[in-house]
Amino acid sequence: MSDTAASPQSPAAPASAGGTAPVQARIDWAAFETHAGGVVGALRDYSRAVDASGLDKGLVELLKLRASQINGCAFCLQFHLNLARKLGLPQRQLDQLAAWRDSHAFSARERAALAWTEALTRMAAAPVEGTLYADIQAQFSEGEIANLTAAVAAINAWNRIAGALRFTPPGG
């Protein structure tokens, strides 16, 4: 039996407006934090180190959002949308992020970083091409590339935790 099927001990959740049952958390955030507190602390420290690197915080939020879209992590999407709005990122960018390649809302620097994010997020499917690295080198210093790479690695780790365990999105 799949973990989404109803059993005699647990009736199916009511259908949402879309006609499907809402996703239930496998482990909620509070339980994860209790059971894996060292991991949470280490990932927070890692994220603070990226924040302290001097990268533009708005750009980093765009990268986190794009990776979270690709990975299908509702928790991280909502969390980073909330942060992006607090930082004042343009609504046009938030609205068009999934189709950034076809949008004029992103600078050359943002486009290079988004392409890098997508390539790193999808590394299992395809190698990161040398031409892509040349594109990011044209926009960022070696130190910035190192920290962009670390930022993408961090959000991918969070996506795999929050997505696999189906954390309930903030406010959801």
C-alpha positions as CSV (number, residue, x, y, z in Angstrom):
1,M,0.0,0.0,0.0
2,S,1.4,3.4,-0.8
3,D,1.8,6.0,1.9
4,T,-1.0,8.1,0.3
5,A,-3.6,5.4,0.2
6,A,-6.3,5.2,2.9
7,S,-6.2,2.3,5.3
8,P,-8.8,1.2,7.8
9,Q,-6.8,2.8,10.6
10,S,-6.5,6.2,8.8
11,P,-9.3,7.5,6.6
12,A,-8.3,9.4,3.5
13,A,-7.8,13.1,3.9
14,P,-10.6,15.3,2.5
15,A,-10.1,16.4,-1.1
16,S,-8.9,19.9,-1.7
17,A,-10.5,22.3,-4.2
18,G,-8.3,20.7,-6.9
19,G,-9.8,17.3,-6.3
20,T,-6.8,15.7,-4.7
21,A,-6.0,15.1,-1.1
22,P,-3.6,17.6,0.5
23,V,-0.1,16.2,1.0
24,Q,0.5,15.1,4.6
25,A,3.9,15.7,6.3
26,R,5.8,12.5,6.8
27,I,7.8,14.1,9.6
28,D,6.9,17.6,10.6
29,W,9.5,20.4,10.9
30,A,9.4,20.4,14.8
31,A,10.0,16.6,14.9
32,F,12.8,16.8,12.4
33,E,14.5,19.6,14.4
34,T,14.2,17.5,17.5
35,H,15.6,14.3,15.9
36,A,18.2,15.9,13.7
37,G,19.1,19.1,15.6
38,G,22.8,18.8,14.8
39,V,22.0,18.6,11.1
40,V,19.7,21.6,11.3
41,G,22.3,23.6,13.2
42,A,25.0,22.7,10.7
43,L,22.9,23.6,7.7
44,R,22.0,26.9,9.4
45,D,25.7,27.6,10.0
46,Y,26.4,26.8,6.4
47,S,23.7,29.1,5.2
48,R,25.0,31.9,7.5
49,A,28.4,31.5,5.9
50,V,26.9,31.9,2.5
51,D,25.0,35.0,3.7
52,A,28.2,36.4,5.1
53,S,30.0,35.9,1.7
54,G,28.8,39.3,0.4
55,L,26.6,37.9,-2.4
56,D,23.5,39.9,-3.1
57,K,20.8,38.5,-0.9
58,G,18.1,39.0,-3.5
59,L,20.1,37.1,-6.0
60,V,20.6,34.2,-3.6
61,E,16.9,34.1,-2.9
62,L,16.2,33.9,-6.6
63,L,18.6,30.9,-6.8
64,K,17.0,29.2,-3.9
65,L,13.5,29.7,-5.4
66,R,14.6,28.3,-8.8
67,A,16.2,25.2,-7.3
68,S,13.1,24.7,-5.1
69,Q,10.9,25.0,-8.2
70,I,13.0,22.3,-10.0
71,N,13.0,20.0,-7.0
72,G,9.3,20.5,-6.3
73,C,9.8,21.5,-2.7
74,A,6.6,23.4,-1.5
75,F,8.0,24.2,1.9
76,C,11.2,25.8,0.6
77,L,9.3,27.6,-2.2
78,Q,7.0,29.3,0.3
79,F,9.8,30.0,2.8
80,H,12.0,31.7,0.2
81,L,9.0,33.5,-1.4
82,N,8.3,35.0,2.0
83,L,12.0,36.1,2.3
84,A,12.2,37.4,-1.3
85,R,9.1,39.6,-0.7
86,K,10.6,40.9,2.6
87,L,13.8,41.8,0.7
88,G,11.7,43.7,-1.9
89,L,12.4,41.5,-4.9
90,P,10.3,42.7,-7.9
91,Q,7.0,40.8,-8.2
92,R,7.7,40.5,-11.9
93,Q,10.8,38.4,-11.2
94,L,8.9,36.2,-8.8
95,D,6.1,35.8,-11.3
96,Q,8.4,34.9,-14.2
97,L,11.1,32.9,-12.4
98,A,10.0,29.6,-13.8
99,A,10.3,31.0,-17.3
100,W,13.4,33.2,-16.7
101,R,15.0,32.3,-20.0
102,D,12.0,33.9,-21.9
103,S,11.7,36.9,-19.6
104,H,13.3,40.4,-19.8
105,A,13.0,40.8,-16.0
106,F,16.5,39.4,-15.3
107,S,19.9,40.9,-15.8
108,A,22.8,39.1,-17.5
109,R,24.3,38.5,-14.1
110,E,21.0,37.0,-12.7
111,R,20.6,34.9,-15.9
112,A,24.1,33.4,-15.5
113,A,23.5,32.6,-11.9
114,L,20.1,31.0,-12.7
115,A,21.6,28.9,-15.5
116,W,24.4,27.8,-13.0
117,T,21.7,26.9,-10.4
118,E,19.8,24.8,-12.9
119,A,22.9,23.0,-14.1
120,L,24.0,22.2,-10.5
121,T,20.5,21.2,-9.4
122,R,20.2,18.8,-12.4
123,M,23.8,17.4,-12.3
124,A,22.6,13.8,-12.0
125,A,21.0,14.1,-15.4
126,A,23.7,16.0,-17.3
127,P,27.2,17.3,-16.7
128,V,27.9,21.0,-16.1
129,E,29.3,22.1,-19.4
130,G,32.4,24.2,-19.8
131,T,30.5,26.8,-21.8
132,L,28.2,27.3,-18.8
133,Y,31.2,27.8,-16.6
134,A,32.6,30.4,-19.0
135,D,29.3,32.2,-18.9
136,I,29.3,32.4,-15.2
137,Q,33.0,33.5,-15.1
138,A,32.0,36.4,-17.4
139,Q,29.7,37.7,-14.7
140,F,31.2,36.6,-11.3
141,S,34.6,36.5,-9.7
142,E,36.1,33.1,-8.6
143,G,35.1,33.8,-5.0
144,E,31.5,34.7,-6.0
145,I,31.3,31.5,-8.1
146,A,32.5,29.5,-5.1
147,N,29.8,31.0,-2.9
148,L,27.1,30.7,-5.5
149,T,28.0,27.1,-5.8
150,A,27.8,26.7,-2.0
151,A,24.4,28.5,-1.9
152,V,23.0,26.1,-4.6
153,A,24.4,23.1,-2.7
154,A,22.8,24.3,0.5
155,I,19.3,24.8,-1.0
156,N,19.5,21.4,-2.7
157,A,20.2,19.8,0.6
158,W,17.3,21.6,2.3
159,N,15.0,20.7,-0.7
160,R,15.9,17.0,-0.3
161,I,15.1,17.1,3.4
162,A,11.9,19.2,3.3
163,G,10.6,17.7,0.0
164,A,11.2,14.1,1.0
165,L,9.7,14.5,4.5
166,R,6.9,16.8,3.0
167,F,7.2,19.6,5.6
168,T,4.1,21.7,5.6
169,P,4.8,25.1,3.9
170,P,5.0,28.1,6.3
171,G,1.5,29.5,6.7
172,G,0.0,26.3,5.1
